């Protein structure tokens, strides 16, 4: 019975987050419809400099690096002998780290001169 409270809390937080994202998407849809009824179009001037991938790549890489450094200390407290103290808990830091590095690499590989 005590385990159901944290589960409901996690489900509730996720429902609020995804509900908010769905609401924002719905409002963008309604705005597009209202503009179309008036014969207007939405401007396509998003990230004119083309640095969106680079910015998100740096942010996600920094987050992944911080998580990796924070999770690395768990290996010293573990009773198991993992090589270099790297256990399965490190995936929580390695996944965003390499995802961010992939975004930065993608920015430089697809950059127009």
BAROZA-488928 format. One record per residue: residue number from 1; x negated, y negated, z of N, C-alpha, C in turn. Coordinates in nm, 2 decimals. Layout:
<dokes>
   k n.east n.north   n.up ca.east ca.north  ca.up c.east c.north   c.up
 NUM      X       Y      Z       X        Y      Z      X       Y      Z
...
</dokes>
This chain:
<dokes>
   k n.east n.north   n.up ca.east ca.north  ca.up c.east c.north   c.up
   1  -0.08    0.12   0.00    0.00     0.00   0.00  -0.09   -0.13   0.00
   2  -0.20   -0.12   0.06   -0.29    -0.23   0.07  -0.36   -0.26  -0.06
   3  -0.36   -0.17  -0.15   -0.43    -0.19  -0.28  -0.34   -0.26  -0.38
   4  -0.21   -0.26  -0.35   -0.12    -0.32  -0.45  -0.12   -0.47  -0.45
   5  -0.16   -0.53  -0.34   -0.16    -0.68  -0.33  -0.27   -0.73  -0.42
   6  -0.40   -0.68  -0.41   -0.50    -0.74  -0.51  -0.47   -0.71  -0.65
   7  -0.41   -0.59  -0.68   -0.37    -0.56  -0.82  -0.27   -0.66  -0.87
   8  -0.17   -0.69  -0.79   -0.06    -0.78  -0.83  -0.12   -0.92  -0.85
   9  -0.22   -0.95  -0.76   -0.28    -1.09  -0.77  -0.36   -1.10  -0.90
  10  -0.44   -1.00  -0.94   -0.51    -1.00  -1.06  -0.42   -1.01  -1.18
  11  -0.31   -0.93  -1.18   -0.21    -0.93  -1.29  -0.14   -1.07  -1.30
  12  -0.11   -1.12  -1.18   -0.05    -1.25  -1.18  -0.14   -1.36  -1.24
  13  -0.27   -1.36  -1.20   -0.36    -1.46  -1.25  -0.38   -1.45  -1.40
  14  -0.39   -1.32  -1.45   -0.40    -1.30  -1.60  -0.27   -1.34  -1.67
  15  -0.16   -1.32  -1.61   -0.03    -1.36  -1.67  -0.02   -1.51  -1.68
  16  -0.07   -1.58  -1.58   -0.07    -1.73  -1.58  -0.16   -1.78  -1.69
  17  -0.28   -1.72  -1.70   -0.38    -1.77  -1.80  -0.32   -1.74  -1.94
  18  -0.28   -1.62  -1.97   -0.23    -1.59  -2.10  -0.10   -1.66  -2.13
  19  -0.02   -1.68  -2.03    0.10    -1.76  -2.05   0.07   -1.90  -2.09
  20  -0.03   -1.96  -2.03   -0.07    -2.10  -2.06  -0.12   -2.10  -2.20
  21  -0.20   -2.00  -2.24   -0.26    -2.00  -2.38  -0.15   -1.98  -2.48
  22  -0.05   -1.90  -2.45    0.07    -1.88  -2.54   0.15   -2.01  -2.55
  23   0.16   -2.08  -2.44    0.24    -2.21  -2.44   0.16   -2.31  -2.53
  24   0.03   -2.32  -2.51   -0.04    -2.42  -2.59  -0.03   -2.38  -2.74
  25  -0.04   -2.26  -2.77   -0.03    -2.22  -2.91   0.11   -2.25  -2.97
  26   0.21   -2.23  -2.89    0.35    -2.26  -2.93   0.37   -2.41  -2.95
  27   0.31   -2.49  -2.86    0.32    -2.63  -2.88   0.25   -2.68  -3.01
  28   0.13   -2.62  -3.04    0.06    -2.65  -3.16   0.15   -2.61  -3.28
  29   0.22   -2.50  -3.27    0.31    -2.46  -3.38   0.42   -2.55  -3.40
  30   0.48   -2.60  -3.29    0.59    -2.69  -3.30   0.55   -2.83  -3.36
  31   0.43   -2.87  -3.32    0.37    -2.99  -3.37   0.35   -2.98  -3.52
  32   0.30   -2.87  -3.57    0.28    -2.85  -3.71   0.41   -2.85  -3.79
  33   0.51   -2.79  -3.73    0.64    -2.79  -3.79   0.70   -2.93  -3.80
  34   0.68   -3.01  -3.69    0.73    -3.15  -3.69   0.66   -3.23  -3.80
  35   0.53   -3.21  -3.81    0.45    -3.29  -3.91   0.50   -3.24  -4.05
  36   0.53   -3.12  -4.07    0.57    -3.07  -4.20   0.70   -3.12  -4.24
  37   0.79   -3.14  -4.15    0.92    -3.19  -4.18   0.91   -3.34  -4.22
  38   0.81   -3.41  -4.18    0.79    -3.55  -4.21   0.70   -3.56  -4.34
  39   0.66   -3.45  -4.39    0.57    -3.45  -4.51   0.43   -3.48  -4.48
  40   0.39   -3.47  -4.36    0.25    -3.50  -4.32   0.17   -3.36  -4.30
  41   0.04   -3.37  -4.30   -0.04    -3.25  -4.28  -0.13   -3.28  -4.16
  42  -0.17   -3.17  -4.10   -0.27    -3.18  -3.99  -0.41   -3.21  -4.05
  43  -0.48   -3.30  -3.99   -0.62    -3.33  -4.03  -0.71   -3.21  -4.00
  44  -0.80   -3.18  -4.09   -0.89    -3.07  -4.08  -1.03   -3.12  -4.03
  45  -1.03   -3.22  -3.95   -1.16    -3.28  -3.91  -1.20   -3.22  -3.77
  46  -1.23   -3.09  -3.77   -1.27    -3.03  -3.65  -1.42   -3.00  -3.65
  47  -1.49   -3.04  -3.55   -1.63    -3.02  -3.54  -1.70   -3.05  -3.67
  48  -1.69   -3.18  -3.71   -1.74    -3.22  -3.84  -1.89   -3.19  -3.86
  49  -1.97   -3.19  -3.75   -2.11    -3.16  -3.76  -2.14   -3.02  -3.78
  50  -2.05   -2.92  -3.76   -2.08    -2.78  -3.78  -2.16   -2.72  -3.67
  51  -2.15   -2.78  -3.55   -2.23    -2.74  -3.44  -2.15   -2.66  -3.34
  52  -2.03   -2.61  -3.38   -1.95    -2.54  -3.28  -2.01   -2.41  -3.24
  53  -2.06   -2.33  -3.34   -2.12    -2.20  -3.30  -2.24   -2.22  -3.21
  54  -2.32   -2.32  -3.24   -2.44    -2.35  -3.16  -2.40   -2.39  -3.02
  55  -2.30   -2.48  -3.00   -2.26    -2.52  -2.87  -2.21   -2.40  -2.79
  56  -2.12   -2.32  -2.85   -2.06    -2.21  -2.78  -2.17   -2.10  -2.75
  57  -2.26   -2.09  -2.84   -2.37    -1.99  -2.82  -2.45   -2.03  -2.70
  58  -2.49   -2.15  -2.69   -2.57    -2.20  -2.58  -2.49   -2.18  -2.45
  59  -2.37   -2.21  -2.45   -2.29    -2.20  -2.32  -2.27   -2.06  -2.28
  60  -2.24   -1.97  -2.38   -2.22    -1.83  -2.34  -2.36   -1.76  -2.31
  61  -2.47   -1.80  -2.37   -2.60    -1.75  -2.34  -2.64   -1.79  -2.20
  62  -2.61   -1.92  -2.16   -2.65    -1.97  -2.03  -2.56   -1.89  -1.92
  63  -2.44   -1.87  -1.95   -2.35    -1.79  -1.86  -2.40   -1.65  -1.84
  64  -2.44   -1.59  -1.95   -2.49    -1.45  -1.95  -2.62   -1.44  -1.87
  65  -2.71   -1.54  -1.89   -2.84    -1.54  -1.82  -2.82   -1.56  -1.67
  66  -2.72   -1.65  -1.64   -2.70    -1.67  -1.49  -2.64   -1.54  -1.43
  67  -2.55   -1.47  -1.50   -2.49    -1.35  -1.45  -2.60   -1.24  -1.44
  68  -2.68   -1.23  -1.54   -2.79    -1.13  -1.54  -2.88   -1.15  -1.42
  69  -2.92   -1.27  -1.40   -3.01    -1.30  -1.29  -2.94   -1.27  -1.15
  70  -2.81   -1.31  -1.14   -2.74    -1.28  -1.02  -2.72   -1.13  -1.00
  71  -2.69   -1.06  -1.10   -2.66    -0.92  -1.09  -2.78   -0.83  -1.07
  72  -2.90   -0.88  -1.11   -3.02    -0.81  -1.10  -3.06   -0.77  -0.96
  73  -3.02   -0.86  -0.86   -3.05    -0.83  -0.72  -2.98   -0.71  -0.67
  74  -2.87   -0.67  -0.73   -2.79    -0.55  -0.68  -2.88   -0.43  -0.70
  75  -2.97   -0.42  -0.80   -3.05    -0.31  -0.82  -3.15   -0.28  -0.70
  76  -3.18   -0.38  -0.63   -3.27    -0.36  -0.51  -3.20   -0.30  -0.39
  77  -3.07   -0.33  -0.38   -2.99    -0.27  -0.27  -2.94   -0.13  -0.30
  78  -2.95   -0.09  -0.43   -2.89     0.04  -0.47  -2.98    0.15  -0.42
  79  -2.91    0.26  -0.37   -2.98     0.38  -0.32  -3.03    0.46  -0.44
  80  -2.97    0.45  -0.56   -3.02     0.52  -0.68  -3.14    0.46  -0.73
  81  -3.22    0.54  -0.80   -3.35     0.49  -0.86  -3.33    0.47  -1.00
  82  -3.28    0.35  -1.04   -3.27     0.31  -1.18  -3.40    0.25  -1.23
  83  -3.44    0.28  -1.35   -3.56     0.22  -1.40  -3.55    0.06  -1.41
  84  -3.65    0.00  -1.36   -3.66    -0.15  -1.35  -3.54   -0.21  -1.27
  85  -3.47   -0.13  -1.19   -3.36    -0.17  -1.11  -3.24   -0.22  -1.20
  86  -3.23   -0.17  -1.32   -3.13    -0.20  -1.42  -3.02   -0.09  -1.42
  87  -2.91   -0.12  -1.36   -2.80    -0.02  -1.36  -2.68   -0.06  -1.45
  88  -2.58    0.01  -1.44   -2.46    -0.02  -1.52  -2.39   -0.16  -1.49
  89  -2.42   -0.21  -1.37   -2.36    -0.34  -1.33  -2.42   -0.45  -1.41
  90  -2.54   -0.43  -1.47   -2.60    -0.53  -1.55  -2.53   -0.56  -1.68
  91  -2.43   -0.48  -1.72   -2.36    -0.50  -1.84  -2.28   -0.63  -1.83
  92  -2.24   -0.67  -1.71   -2.16    -0.79  -1.68  -2.24   -0.91  -1.72
  93  -2.37   -0.90  -1.72   -2.46    -1.02  -1.76  -2.51   -1.00  -1.90
  94  -2.54   -0.88  -1.94   -2.60    -0.86  -2.07  -2.51   -0.88  -2.19
  95  -2.38   -0.85  -2.17   -2.28    -0.86  -2.28  -2.27   -1.01  -2.31
  96  -2.24   -1.10  -2.22   -2.23    -1.24  -2.26  -2.37   -1.30  -2.31
  97  -2.48   -1.25  -2.25   -2.61    -1.30  -2.29  -2.63   -1.27  -2.44
  98  -2.61   -1.15  -2.48   -2.64    -1.11  -2.62  -2.53   -1.16  -2.71
  99  -2.41   -1.18  -2.66   -2.31    -1.24  -2.74  -2.34   -1.38  -2.77
 100  -2.39   -1.46  -2.67   -2.43    -1.59  -2.70  -2.55   -1.60  -2.79
 101  -2.65   -1.51  -2.77   -2.77    -1.51  -2.86  -2.72   -1.48  -3.00
 102  -2.62   -1.40  -3.02   -2.57    -1.37  -3.15  -2.51   -1.49  -3.21
 103  -2.43   -1.57  -3.13   -2.37    -1.69  -3.19  -2.48   -1.79  -3.23
 104  -2.58   -1.81  -3.15   -2.69    -1.90  -3.18  -2.76   -1.85  -3.31
 105  -2.79   -1.72  -3.32   -2.85    -1.67  -3.44  -2.76   -1.69  -3.56
 106  -2.63   -1.67  -3.55   -2.53    -1.68  -3.66  -2.53   -1.83  -3.70
 107  -2.54   -1.92  -3.61   -2.55    -2.06  -3.65  -2.67   -2.09  -3.74
 108  -2.78   -2.04  -3.70   -2.90    -2.07  -3.78  -2.91   -1.99  -3.91
 109  -2.85   -1.87  -3.91   -2.85    -1.80  -4.04  -2.75   -1.85  -4.14
 110  -2.64   -1.91  -4.10   -2.54    -1.96  -4.19  -2.55   -2.11  -4.21
 111  -2.65   -2.17  -4.16   -2.67    -2.32  -4.16  -2.69   -2.36  -4.31
 112  -2.62   -2.47  -4.35   -2.64    -2.52  -4.48  -2.75   -2.63  -4.48
 113  -2.83   -2.64  -4.58   -2.93    -2.74  -4.58  -2.89   -2.87  -4.64
</dokes>
